Amino acid sequence: MARELKEEFGATATVFDKFSIDGVAELEFGKVVLHCYYVQLTSEITKTIAHDELRWVTPKEALDLTWAPSDVAVIKALAETGFNYEY
């Protein structure tokens, strides 16, 4: 997980527990399962290779954005907790 964050965003991070649910979507080419973890960035984001835009949002703002099908259930569950994780 930390390696992927470094590769895609140029950021280092501490990885904590796995989130309580996985993001799942049935797409035309097959099933996508997104395993999610709580992380804390320990450096700045210095790049992006697969995203049009990066920005911090509130839980309400997150619910108003358009997400990939596998992200929707995870974002809704995270918004209910206020994106909070006690570590």
mmCIF file as gemmi writes it, N, C-alpha and C atoms, coordinates in Angstrom:
data_model
loop_
_atom_site.group_PDB
_atom_site.id
_atom_site.type_symbol
_atom_site.label_atom_id
_atom_site.label_alt_id
_atom_site.label_comp_id
_atom_site.label_asym_id
_atom_site.label_entity_id
_atom_site.label_seq_id
_atom_site.pdbx_PDB_ins_code
_atom_site.Cartn_x
_atom_site.Cartn_y
_atom_site.Cartn_z
_atom_site.occupancy
_atom_site.B_iso_or_equiv
_atom_site.pdbx_formal_charge
_atom_site.auth_seq_id
_atom_site.auth_asym_id
_atom_site.pdbx_PDB_model_num
ATOM 1 N N . MET Axp A 1 ? 0.823 -1.188 0 1 0 ? 1 A 1
ATOM 2 C CA . MET Axp A 1 ? 0 0 0 1 0 ? 1 A 1
ATOM 3 C C . MET Axp A 1 ? 0.87 1.256 0 1 0 ? 1 A 1
ATOM 4 N N . ALA Axp A 2 ? 1.854 1.315 0.883 1 0 ? 2 A 1
ATOM 5 C CA . ALA Axp A 2 ? 2.724 2.496 0.945 1 0 ? 2 A 1
ATOM 6 C C . ALA Axp A 2 ? 3.49 2.66 -0.371 1 0 ? 2 A 1
ATOM 7 N N . ARG Axp A 3 ? 3.887 1.545 -0.988 1 0 ? 3 A 1
ATOM 8 C CA . ARG Axp A 3 ? 4.613 1.613 -2.253 1 0 ? 3 A 1
ATOM 9 C C . ARG Axp A 3 ? 3.739 2.221 -3.35 1 0 ? 3 A 1
ATOM 10 N N . GLU Axp A 4 ? 2.456 1.842 -3.398 1 0 ? 4 A 1
ATOM 11 C CA . GLU Axp A 4 ? 1.547 2.377 -4.406 1 0 ? 4 A 1
ATOM 12 C C . GLU Axp A 4 ? 1.335 3.877 -4.221 1 0 ? 4 A 1
ATOM 13 N N . LEU Axp A 5 ? 1.224 4.326 -2.988 1 0 ? 5 A 1
ATOM 14 C CA . LEU Axp A 5 ? 1.07 5.761 -2.727 1 0 ? 5 A 1
ATOM 15 C C . LEU Axp A 5 ? 2.319 6.532 -3.164 1 0 ? 5 A 1
ATOM 16 N N . LYS Axp A 6 ? 3.476 5.963 -2.921 1 0 ? 6 A 1
ATOM 17 C CA . LYS Axp A 6 ? 4.723 6.6 -3.336 1 0 ? 6 A 1
ATOM 18 C C . LYS Axp A 6 ? 4.789 6.653 -4.862 1 0 ? 6 A 1
ATOM 19 N N . GLU Axp A 7 ? 4.412 5.552 -5.511 1 0 ? 7 A 1
ATOM 20 C CA . GLU Axp A 7 ? 4.48 5.474 -6.966 1 0 ? 7 A 1
ATOM 21 C C . GLU Axp A 7 ? 3.495 6.429 -7.644 1 0 ? 7 A 1
ATOM 22 N N . GLU Axp A 8 ? 2.259 6.465 -7.175 1 0 ? 8 A 1
ATOM 23 C CA . GLU Axp A 8 ? 1.228 7.271 -7.838 1 0 ? 8 A 1
ATOM 24 C C . GLU Axp A 8 ? 1.223 8.738 -7.426 1 0 ? 8 A 1
ATOM 25 N N . PHE Axp A 9 ? 1.598 9.027 -6.182 1 0 ? 9 A 1
ATOM 26 C CA . PHE Axp A 9 ? 1.486 10.396 -5.679 1 0 ? 9 A 1
ATOM 27 C C . PHE Axp A 9 ? 2.809 11.004 -5.212 1 0 ? 9 A 1
ATOM 28 N N . GLY Axp A 10 ? 3.87 10.214 -5.199 1 0 ? 10 A 1
ATOM 29 C CA . GLY Axp A 10 ? 5.148 10.723 -4.726 1 0 ? 10 A 1
ATOM 30 C C . GLY Axp A 10 ? 5.161 10.984 -3.232 1 0 ? 10 A 1
ATOM 31 N N . ALA Axp A 11 ? 4.202 10.424 -2.516 1 0 ? 11 A 1
ATOM 32 C CA . ALA Axp A 11 ? 4.057 10.687 -1.078 1 0 ? 11 A 1
ATOM 33 C C . ALA Axp A 11 ? 4.407 9.449 -0.254 1 0 ? 11 A 1
ATOM 34 N N . THR Axp A 12 ? 4.961 9.69 0.918 1 0 ? 12 A 1
ATOM 35 C CA . THR Axp A 12 ? 5.162 8.596 1.859 1 0 ? 12 A 1
ATOM 36 C C . THR Axp A 12 ? 3.994 8.582 2.836 1 0 ? 12 A 1
ATOM 37 N N . ALA Axp A 13 ? 3.725 7.394 3.391 1 0 ? 13 A 1
ATOM 38 C CA . ALA Axp A 13 ? 2.563 7.261 4.267 1 0 ? 13 A 1
ATOM 39 C C . ALA Axp A 13 ? 2.76 6.116 5.25 1 0 ? 13 A 1
ATOM 40 N N . THR Axp A 14 ? 2.063 6.223 6.361 1 0 ? 14 A 1
ATOM 41 C CA . THR Axp A 14 ? 1.961 5.131 7.319 1 0 ? 14 A 1
ATOM 42 C C . THR Axp A 14 ? 0.622 4.46 7.078 1 0 ? 14 A 1
ATOM 43 N N . VAL Axp A 15 ? 0.639 3.139 6.93 1 0 ? 15 A 1
ATOM 44 C CA . VAL Axp A 15 ? -0.579 2.375 6.669 1 0 ? 15 A 1
ATOM 45 C C . VAL Axp A 15 ? -1.09 1.792 7.976 1 0 ? 15 A 1
ATOM 46 N N . PHE Axp A 16 ? -2.378 1.983 8.237 1 0 ? 16 A 1
ATOM 47 C CA . PHE Axp A 16 ? -3.004 1.463 9.447 1 0 ? 16 A 1
ATOM 48 C C . PHE Axp A 16 ? -3.955 0.313 9.083 1 0 ? 16 A 1
ATOM 49 N N . ASP Axp A 17 ? -5.058 0.209 9.751 1 0 ? 17 A 1
ATOM 50 C CA . ASP Axp A 17 ? -5.989 -0.908 9.573 1 0 ? 17 A 1
ATOM 51 C C . ASP Axp A 17 ? -6.734 -0.857 8.248 1 0 ? 17 A 1
ATOM 52 N N . LYS Axp A 18 ? -7.18 -2.034 7.853 1 0 ? 18 A 1
ATOM 53 C CA . LYS Axp A 18 ? -8.044 -2.162 6.682 1 0 ? 18 A 1
ATOM 54 C C . LYS Axp A 18 ? -9.409 -1.581 7.036 1 0 ? 18 A 1
ATOM 55 N N . PHE Axp A 19 ? -10.034 -0.912 6.074 1 0 ? 19 A 1
ATOM 56 C CA . PHE Axp A 19 ? -11.368 -0.362 6.277 1 0 ? 19 A 1
ATOM 57 C C . PHE Axp A 19 ? -12.364 -1.498 6.426 1 0 ? 19 A 1
ATOM 58 N N . SER Axp A 20 ? -13.498 -1.232 7.049 1 0 ? 20 A 1
ATOM 59 C CA . SER Axp A 20 ? -14.467 -2.272 7.391 1 0 ? 20 A 1
ATOM 60 C C . SER Axp A 20 ? -15.166 -2.908 6.195 1 0 ? 20 A 1
ATOM 61 N N . ILE Axp A 21 ? -15.184 -2.239 5.055 1 0 ? 21 A 1
ATOM 62 C CA . ILE Axp A 21 ? -15.801 -2.829 3.863 1 0 ? 21 A 1
ATOM 63 C C . ILE Axp A 21 ? -14.868 -2.662 2.671 1 0 ? 21 A 1
ATOM 64 N N . ASP Axp A 22 ? -15.085 -3.51 1.676 1 0 ? 22 A 1
ATOM 65 C CA . ASP Axp A 22 ? -14.374 -3.382 0.409 1 0 ? 22 A 1
ATOM 66 C C . ASP Axp A 22 ? -15.295 -2.698 -0.585 1 0 ? 22 A 1
ATOM 67 N N . GLY Axp A 23 ? -14.713 -2.026 -1.542 1 0 ? 23 A 1
ATOM 68 C CA . GLY Axp A 23 ? -15.49 -1.479 -2.644 1 0 ? 23 A 1
ATOM 69 C C . GLY Axp A 23 ? -15.622 -2.551 -3.711 1 0 ? 23 A 1
ATOM 70 N N . VAL Axp A 24 ? -16.842 -2.838 -4.122 1 0 ? 24 A 1
ATOM 71 C CA . VAL Axp A 24 ? -17.07 -3.905 -5.099 1 0 ? 24 A 1
ATOM 72 C C . VAL Axp A 24 ? -17.944 -3.373 -6.224 1 0 ? 24 A 1
ATOM 73 N N . ALA Axp A 25 ? -17.586 -3.728 -7.447 1 0 ? 25 A 1
ATOM 74 C CA . ALA Axp A 25 ? -18.395 -3.335 -8.599 1 0 ? 25 A 1
ATOM 75 C C . ALA Axp A 25 ? -18.338 -4.437 -9.646 1 0 ? 25 A 1
ATOM 76 N N . GLU Axp A 26 ? -19.487 -4.735 -10.212 1 0 ? 26 A 1
ATOM 77 C CA . GLU Axp A 26 ? -19.571 -5.656 -11.341 1 0 ? 26 A 1
ATOM 78 C C . GLU Axp A 26 ? -19.547 -4.812 -12.605 1 0 ? 26 A 1
ATOM 79 N N . LEU Axp A 27 ? -18.5 -4.943 -13.378 1 0 ? 27 A 1
ATOM 80 C CA . LEU Axp A 27 ? -18.363 -4.185 -14.609 1 0 ? 27 A 1
ATOM 81 C C . LEU Axp A 27 ? -18.436 -5.133 -15.802 1 0 ? 27 A 1
ATOM 82 N N . GLU Axp A 28 ? -18.524 -4.588 -16.995 1 0 ? 28 A 1
ATOM 83 C CA . GLU Axp A 28 ? -18.685 -5.431 -18.175 1 0 ? 28 A 1
ATOM 84 C C . GLU Axp A 28 ? -17.525 -6.396 -18.373 1 0 ? 28 A 1
ATOM 85 N N . PHE Axp A 29 ? -16.339 -6.04 -17.908 1 0 ? 29 A 1
ATOM 86 C CA . PHE Axp A 29 ? -15.168 -6.908 -18.078 1 0 ? 29 A 1
ATOM 87 C C . PHE Axp A 29 ? -14.919 -7.815 -16.877 1 0 ? 29 A 1
ATOM 88 N N . GLY Axp A 30 ? -15.709 -7.65 -15.807 1 0 ? 30 A 1
ATOM 89 C CA . GLY Axp A 30 ? -15.554 -8.506 -14.632 1 0 ? 30 A 1
ATOM 90 C C . GLY Axp A 30 ? -15.78 -7.756 -13.338 1 0 ? 30 A 1
ATOM 91 N N . LYS Axp A 31 ? -15.505 -8.426 -12.257 1 0 ? 31 A 1
ATOM 92 C CA . LYS Axp A 31 ? -15.719 -7.88 -10.918 1 0 ? 31 A 1
ATOM 93 C C . LYS Axp A 31 ? -14.465 -7.137 -10.456 1 0 ? 31 A 1
ATOM 94 N N . VAL Axp A 32 ? -14.671 -5.955 -9.879 1 0 ? 32 A 1
ATOM 95 C CA . VAL Axp A 32 ? -13.581 -5.161 -9.314 1 0 ? 32 A 1
ATOM 96 C C . VAL Axp A 32 ? -13.773 -5.124 -7.8 1 0 ? 32 A 1
ATOM 97 N N . VAL Axp A 33 ? -12.73 -5.456 -7.066 1 0 ? 33 A 1
ATOM 98 C CA . VAL Axp A 33 ? -12.762 -5.381 -5.607 1 0 ? 33 A 1
ATOM 99 C C . VAL Axp A 33 ? -11.66 -4.425 -5.169 1 0 ? 33 A 1
ATOM 100 N N . LEU Axp A 34 ? -12.061 -3.386 -4.451 1 0 ? 34 A 1
ATOM 101 C CA . LEU Axp A 34 ? -11.145 -2.364 -3.975 1 0 ? 34 A 1
ATOM 102 C C . LEU Axp A 34 ? -10.944 -2.56 -2.476 1 0 ? 34 A 1
ATOM 103 N N . HIS Axp A 35 ? -9.749 -2.959 -2.076 1 0 ? 35 A 1
ATOM 104 C CA . HIS Axp A 35 ? -9.417 -3.12 -0.657 1 0 ? 35 A 1
ATOM 105 C C . HIS Axp A 35 ? -8.906 -1.779 -0.144 1 0 ? 35 A 1
ATOM 106 N N . CYS Axp A 36 ? -9.53 -1.238 0.882 1 0 ? 36 A 1
ATOM 107 C CA . CYS Axp A 36 ? -9.215 0.104 1.378 1 0 ? 36 A 1
ATOM 108 C C . CYS Axp A 36 ? -8.597 0.047 2.764 1 0 ? 36 A 1
ATOM 109 N N . TYR Axp A 37 ? -7.66 0.947 3.001 1 0 ? 37 A 1
ATOM 110 C CA . TYR Axp A 37 ? -6.958 1.029 4.278 1 0 ? 37 A 1
ATOM 111 C C . TYR Axp A 37 ? -6.931 2.474 4.749 1 0 ? 37 A 1
ATOM 112 N N . TYR Axp A 38 ? -6.883 2.633 6.046 1 0 ? 38 A 1
ATOM 113 C CA . TYR Axp A 38 ? -6.635 3.955 6.608 1 0 ? 38 A 1
ATOM 114 C C . TYR Axp A 38 ? -5.141 4.219 6.504 1 0 ? 38 A 1
ATOM 115 N N . VAL Axp A 39 ? -4.79 5.405 6.035 1 0 ? 39 A 1
ATOM 116 C CA . VAL Axp A 39 ? -3.386 5.789 5.957 1 0 ? 39 A 1
ATOM 117 C C . VAL Axp A 39 ? -3.228 7.227 6.432 1 0 ? 39 A 1
ATOM 118 N N . GLN Axp A 40 ? -2.028 7.549 6.844 1 0 ? 40 A 1
ATOM 119 C CA . GLN Axp A 40 ? -1.696 8.922 7.189 1 0 ? 40 A 1
ATOM 120 C C . GLN Axp A 40 ? -0.51 9.321 6.328 1 0 ? 40 A 1
ATOM 121 N N . LEU Axp A 41 ? -0.698 10.372 5.523 1 0 ? 41 A 1
ATOM 122 C CA . LEU Axp A 41 ? 0.408 10.859 4.712 1 0 ? 41 A 1
ATOM 123 C C . LEU Axp A 41 ? 1.479 11.435 5.625 1 0 ? 41 A 1
ATOM 124 N N . THR Axp A 42 ? 2.734 11.094 5.329 1 0 ? 42 A 1
ATOM 125 C CA . THR Axp A 42 ? 3.85 11.613 6.123 1 0 ? 42 A 1
ATOM 126 C C . THR Axp A 42 ? 4.732 12.53 5.294 1 0 ? 42 A 1
ATOM 127 N N . SER Axp A 43 ? 4.263 12.84 4.079 1 0 ? 43 A 1
ATOM 128 C CA . SER Axp A 43 ? 4.936 13.819 3.231 1 0 ? 43 A 1
ATOM 129 C C . SER Axp A 43 ? 3.89 14.449 2.319 1 0 ? 43 A 1
ATOM 130 N N . GLU Axp A 44 ? 4.316 15.452 1.585 1 0 ? 44 A 1
ATOM 131 C CA . GLU Axp A 44 ? 3.427 16.111 0.63 1 0 ? 44 A 1
ATOM 132 C C . GLU Axp A 44 ? 3.204 15.238 -0.599 1 0 ? 44 A 1
ATOM 133 N N . ILE Axp A 45 ? 2.064 15.416 -1.263 1 0 ? 45 A 1
ATOM 134 C CA . ILE Axp A 45 ? 1.824 14.8 -2.568 1 0 ? 45 A 1
ATOM 135 C C . ILE Axp A 45 ? 2.584 15.637 -3.586 1 0 ? 45 A 1
ATOM 136 N N . THR Axp A 46 ? 3.426 14.979 -4.373 1 0 ? 46 A 1
ATOM 137 C CA . THR Axp A 46 ? 4.264 15.716 -5.316 1 0 ? 46 A 1
ATOM 138 C C . THR Axp A 46 ? 3.933 15.437 -6.773 1 0 ? 46 A 1
ATOM 139 N N . LYS Axp A 47 ? 3.062 14.449 -7.026 1 0 ? 47 A 1
ATOM 140 C CA . LYS Axp A 47 ? 2.711 14.146 -8.41 1 0 ? 47 A 1
ATOM 141 C C . LYS Axp A 47 ? 1.405 13.36 -8.446 1 0 ? 47 A 1
ATOM 142 N N . THR Axp A 48 ? 0.854 13.242 -9.626 1 0 ? 48 A 1
ATOM 143 C CA . THR Axp A 48 ? -0.291 12.374 -9.853 1 0 ? 48 A 1
ATOM 144 C C . THR Axp A 48 ? -0.169 11.801 -11.256 1 0 ? 48 A 1
ATOM 145 N N . ILE Axp A 49 ? -0.345 10.491 -11.381 1 0 ? 49 A 1
ATOM 146 C CA . ILE Axp A 49 ? -0.206 9.881 -12.697 1 0 ? 49 A 1
ATOM 147 C C . ILE Axp A 49 ? -1.521 9.35 -13.245 1 0 ? 49 A 1
ATOM 148 N N . ALA Axp A 50 ? -2.554 9.301 -12.421 1 0 ? 50 A 1
ATOM 149 C CA . ALA Axp A 50 ? -3.797 8.69 -12.905 1 0 ? 50 A 1
ATOM 150 C C . ALA Axp A 50 ? -5.046 9.485 -12.546 1 0 ? 50 A 1
ATOM 151 N N . HIS Axp A 51 ? -4.875 10.731 -12.136 1 0 ? 51 A 1
ATOM 152 C CA . HIS Axp A 51 ? -6.028 11.509 -11.696 1 0 ? 51 A 1
ATOM 153 C C . HIS Axp A 51 ? -6.014 12.887 -12.35 1 0 ? 51 A 1
ATOM 154 N N . ASP Axp A 52 ? -7.198 13.373 -12.684 1 0 ? 52 A 1
ATOM 155 C CA . ASP Axp A 52 ? -7.314 14.701 -13.27 1 0 ? 52 A 1
ATOM 156 C C . ASP Axp A 52 ? -7.16 15.803 -12.229 1 0 ? 52 A 1
ATOM 157 N N . GLU Axp A 53 ? -7.579 15.498 -11.001 1 0 ? 53 A 1
ATOM 158 C CA . GLU Axp A 53 ? -7.567 16.52 -9.964 1 0 ? 53 A 1
ATOM 159 C C . GLU Axp A 53 ? -7.402 15.86 -8.6 1 0 ? 53 A 1
ATOM 160 N N . LEU Axp A 54 ? -6.649 16.5 -7.718 1 0 ? 54 A 1
ATOM 161 C CA . LEU Axp A 54 ? -6.513 16.068 -6.326 1 0 ? 54 A 1
ATOM 162 C C . LEU Axp A 54 ? -6.861 17.247 -5.444 1 0 ? 54 A 1
ATOM 163 N N . ARG Axp A 55 ? -7.716 17.004 -4.435 1 0 ? 55 A 1
ATOM 164 C CA . ARG Axp A 55 ? -8.035 18.064 -3.474 1 0 ? 55 A 1
ATOM 165 C C . ARG Axp A 55 ? -8.642 17.433 -2.235 1 0 ? 55 A 1
ATOM 166 N N . TRP Axp A 56 ? -8.484 18.102 -1.122 1 0 ? 56 A 1
ATOM 167 C CA . TRP Axp A 56 ? -9.093 17.659 0.122 1 0 ? 56 A 1
ATOM 168 C C . TRP Axp A 56 ? -10.54 18.125 0.136 1 0 ? 56 A 1
ATOM 169 N N . VAL Axp A 57 ? -11.444 17.268 0.593 1 0 ? 57 A 1
ATOM 170 C CA . VAL Axp A 57 ? -12.86 17.621 0.656 1 0 ? 57 A 1
ATOM 171 C C . VAL Axp A 57 ? -13.439 17.205 1.996 1 0 ? 57 A 1
ATOM 172 N N . THR Axp A 58 ? -14.555 17.819 2.347 1 0 ? 58 A 1
ATOM 173 C CA . THR Axp A 58 ? -15.297 17.426 3.538 1 0 ? 58 A 1
ATOM 174 C C . THR Axp A 58 ? -16.106 16.171 3.212 1 0 ? 58 A 1
ATOM 175 N N . PRO Axp A 59 ? -16.613 15.493 4.224 1 0 ? 59 A 1
ATOM 176 C CA . PRO Axp A 59 ? -17.47 14.332 3.948 1 0 ? 59 A 1
ATOM 177 C C . PRO Axp A 59 ? -18.661 14.686 3.058 1 0 ? 59 A 1
ATOM 178 N N . LYS Axp A 60 ? -19.299 15.817 3.3 1 0 ? 60 A 1
ATOM 179 C CA . LYS Axp A 60 ? -20.441 16.206 2.473 1 0 ? 60 A 1
ATOM 180 C C . LYS Axp A 60 ? -20.02 16.458 1.033 1 0 ? 60 A 1
ATOM 181 N N . GLU Axp A 61 ? -18.905 17.165 0.859 1 0 ? 61 A 1
ATOM 182 C CA . GLU Axp A 61 ? -18.404 17.409 -0.491 1 0 ? 61 A 1
ATOM 183 C C . GLU Axp A 61 ? -18.069 16.103 -1.199 1 0 ? 61 A 1
ATOM 184 N N . ALA Axp A 62 ? -17.524 15.153 -0.468 1 0 ? 62 A 1
ATOM 185 C CA . ALA Axp A 62 ? -17.177 13.854 -1.057 1 0 ? 62 A 1
ATOM 186 C C . ALA Axp A 62 ? -18.416 13.152 -1.598 1 0 ? 62 A 1
ATOM 187 N N . LEU Axp A 63 ? -19.521 13.263 -0.872 1 0 ? 63 A 1
ATOM 188 C CA . LEU Axp A 63 ? -20.759 12.612 -1.31 1 0 ? 63 A 1
ATOM 189 C C . LEU Axp A 63 ? -21.33 13.25 -2.571 1 0 ? 63 A 1
ATOM 190 N N . ASP Axp A 64 ? -20.963 14.482 -2.845 1 0 ? 64 A 1
ATOM 191 C CA . ASP Axp A 64 ? -21.462 15.184 -4.027 1 0 ? 64 A 1
ATOM 192 C C . ASP Axp A 64 ? -20.611 14.956 -5.272 1 0 ? 64 A 1
ATOM 193 N N . LEU Axp A 65 ? -19.479 14.279 -5.13 1 0 ? 65 A 1
ATOM 194 C CA . LEU Axp A 65 ? -18.593 14.03 -6.266 1 0 ? 65 A 1
ATOM 195 C C . LEU Axp A 65 ? -18.995 12.757 -7.006 1 0 ? 65 A 1
ATOM 196 N N . THR Axp A 66 ? -18.537 12.621 -8.233 1 0 ? 66 A 1
ATOM 197 C CA . THR Axp A 66 ? -18.772 11.413 -9.017 1 0 ? 66 A 1
ATOM 198 C C . THR Axp A 66 ? -17.596 10.458 -8.79 1 0 ? 66 A 1
ATOM 199 N N . TRP Axp A 67 ? -17.911 9.238 -8.39 1 0 ? 67 A 1
ATOM 200 C CA . TRP Axp A 67 ? -16.894 8.245 -8.058 1 0 ? 67 A 1
ATOM 201 C C . TRP Axp A 67 ? -16.996 7.041 -8.979 1 0 ? 67 A 1
ATOM 202 N N . ALA Axp A 68 ? -15.922 6.309 -9.087 1 0 ? 68 A 1
ATOM 203 C CA . ALA Axp A 68 ? -15.939 5.025 -9.787 1 0 ? 68 A 1
ATOM 204 C C . ALA Axp A 68 ? -16.899 4.098 -9.037 1 0 ? 68 A 1
ATOM 205 N N . PRO Axp A 69 ? -17.555 3.179 -9.746 1 0 ? 69 A 1
ATOM 206 C CA . PRO Axp A 69 ? -18.532 2.303 -9.091 1 0 ? 69 A 1
ATOM 207 C C . PRO Axp A 69 ? -17.995 1.571 -7.862 1 0 ? 69 A 1
ATOM 208 N N . SER Axp A 70 ? -16.74 1.157 -7.894 1 0 ? 70 A 1
ATOM 209 C CA . SER Axp A 70 ? -16.182 0.438 -6.745 1 0 ? 70 A 1
ATOM 210 C C . SER Axp A 70 ? -15.916 1.341 -5.552 1 0 ? 70 A 1
ATOM 211 N N . ASP Axp A 71 ? -15.923 2.657 -5.746 1 0 ? 71 A 1
ATOM 212 C CA . ASP Axp A 71 ? -15.641 3.611 -4.667 1 0 ? 71 A 1
ATOM 213 C C . ASP Axp A 71 ? -16.881 4.048 -3.888 1 0 ? 71 A 1
ATOM 214 N N . VAL Axp A 72 ? -18.045 3.95 -4.496 1 0 ? 72 A 1
ATOM 215 C CA . VAL Axp A 72 ? -19.259 4.575 -3.955 1 0 ? 72 A 1
ATOM 216 C C . VAL Axp A 72 ? -19.58 4.113 -2.532 1 0 ? 72 A 1
ATOM 217 N N . ALA Axp A 73 ? -19.665 2.82 -2.287 1 0 ? 73 A 1
ATOM 218 C CA . ALA Axp A 73 ? -20.032 2.319 -0.957 1 0 ? 73 A 1
ATOM 219 C C . ALA Axp A 73 ? -18.989 2.709 0.083 1 0 ? 73 A 1
ATOM 220 N N . VAL Axp A 74 ? -17.721 2.689 -0.3 1 0 ? 74 A 1
ATOM 221 C CA . VAL Axp A 74 ? -16.647 3.049 0.634 1 0 ? 74 A 1
ATOM 222 C C . VAL Axp A 74 ? -16.731 4.524 1.006 1 0 ? 74 A 1
ATOM 223 N N . ILE Axp A 75 ? -16.93 5.39 0.023 1 0 ? 75 A 1
ATOM 224 C CA . ILE Axp A 75 ? -17.036 6.828 0.297 1 0 ? 75 A 1
ATOM 225 C C . ILE Axp A 75 ? -18.229 7.107 1.211 1 0 ? 75 A 1
ATOM 226 N N . LYS Axp A 76 ? -19.37 6.466 0.95 1 0 ? 76 A 1
ATOM 227 C CA . LYS Axp A 76 ? -20.545 6.669 1.803 1 0 ? 76 A 1
ATOM 228 C C . LYS Axp A 76 ? -20.255 6.241 3.237 1 0 ? 76 A 1
ATOM 229 N N . ALA Axp A 77 ? -19.61 5.099 3.416 1 0 ? 77 A 1
ATOM 230 C CA . ALA Axp A 77 ? -19.289 4.63 4.761 1 0 ? 77 A 1
ATOM 231 C C . ALA Axp A 77 ? -18.277 5.548 5.441 1 0 ? 77 A 1
ATOM 232 N N . LEU Axp A 78 ? -17.274 6.007 4.716 1 0 ? 78 A 1
ATOM 233 C CA . LEU Axp A 78 ? -16.301 6.929 5.292 1 0 ? 78 A 1
ATOM 234 C C . LEU Axp A 78 ? -16.936 8.261 5.679 1 0 ? 78 A 1
ATOM 235 N N . ALA Axp A 79 ? -17.84 8.75 4.85 1 0 ? 79 A 1
ATOM 236 C CA . ALA Axp A 79 ? -18.508 10.018 5.14 1 0 ? 79 A 1
ATOM 237 C C . ALA Axp A 79 ? -19.315 9.93 6.433 1 0 ? 79 A 1
ATOM 238 N N . GLU Axp A 80 ? -19.871 8.768 6.719 1 0 ? 80 A 1
ATOM 239 C CA . GLU Axp A 80 ? -20.636 8.592 7.962 1 0 ? 80 A 1
ATOM 240 C C . GLU Axp A 80 ? -19.751 8.751 9.194 1 0 ? 80 A 1
ATOM 241 N N . THR Axp A 81 ? -18.474 8.394 9.085 1 0 ? 81 A 1
ATOM 242 C CA . THR Axp A 81 ? -17.558 8.52 10.219 1 0 ? 81 A 1
ATOM 243 C C . THR Axp A 81 ? -16.858 9.87 10.229 1 0 ? 81 A 1
ATOM 244 N N . GLY Axp A 82 ? -17.112 10.701 9.221 1 0 ? 82 A 1
ATOM 245 C CA . GLY Axp A 82 ? -16.416 11.979 9.116 1 0 ? 82 A 1
ATOM 246 C C . GLY Axp A 82 ? -14.978 11.809 8.699 1 0 ? 82 A 1
ATOM 247 N N . PHE Axp A 83 ? -14.665 10.687 8.057 1 0 ? 83 A 1
ATOM 248 C CA . PHE Axp A 83 ? -13.311 10.344 7.617 1 0 ? 83 A 1
ATOM 249 C C . PHE Axp A 83 ? -12.373 10.181 8.808 1 0 ? 83 A 1
ATOM 250 N N . ASN Axp A 84 ? -12.905 9.94 9.979 1 0 ? 84 A 1
ATOM 251 C CA . ASN Axp A 84 ? -12.07 9.843 11.171 1 0 ? 84 A 1
ATOM 252 C C . ASN Axp A 84 ? -11.612 8.418 11.437 1 0 ? 84 A 1
ATOM 253 N N . TYR Axp A 85 ? -10.391 8.303 11.892 1 0 ? 85 A 1
ATOM 254 C CA . TYR Axp A 85 ? -9.811 7.011 12.299 1 0 ? 85 A 1
ATOM 255 C C . TYR Axp A 85 ? -8.984 7.26 13.537 1 0 ? 85 A 1
ATOM 256 N N . GLU Axp A 86 ? -9.221 6.466 14.547 1 0 ? 86 A 1
ATOM 257 C CA . GLU Axp A 86 ? -8.435 6.602 15.775 1 0 ? 86 A 1
ATOM 258 C C . GLU Axp A 86 ? -7.311 5.585 15.746 1 0 ? 86 A 1
ATOM 259 N N . TYR Axp A 87 ? -6.086 6.076 15.737 1 0 ? 87 A 1
ATOM 260 C CA . TYR Axp A 87 ? -4.918 5.197 15.719 1 0 ? 87 A 1
ATOM 261 C C . TYR Axp A 87 ? -4.016 5.483 16.871 1 0 ? 87 A 1
